[in-house]
């Protein structure tokens, strides 16, 4: 009987640990181009961000580019869901980085453009133009900037 109880406890602990690991990794299962269809809060935050924009391309407005998995970022207790998107035909030259605050009330963006035809020996980071969206505070700007710098093709 004791052996059975110990075995059941071990199974329950294992299941609980497994559930915690899955919950902790949930942030990687979403992509920016799918987020609007999965949650009304994200959709509203994104629409608020771009509602007065007229100078952004359609793939940015509609989040219809190629996306990377999103991940959670904790900055001194402030949590964000962060991800990237690029134009399908030009991932090196056109990209968007977005952070949603944890309660889905605001979205912040960094739109990055690298000039067409930039030679391979030229650093994209030195020739790119950067457009911030949503008036991100310096901490959010740093998070999005770090996301950009994490790309091995960004130097």
Secondary structure, DSSP 8 states (H G I E B T S, - for coil): -HHHHHHHHHHHHHHHHHHHHHHHTGGGG-BHHHHHHH-HHHHHHHHHHHTT--SS-HHHHTT-SEE-B-EEEEETTEEEEEEEEEETTEEEEEEEEEEEETTSS-EEEEEEE--TT--TTS-HHHH-EEEEES---HHHHHHHHHHHHTSTT--
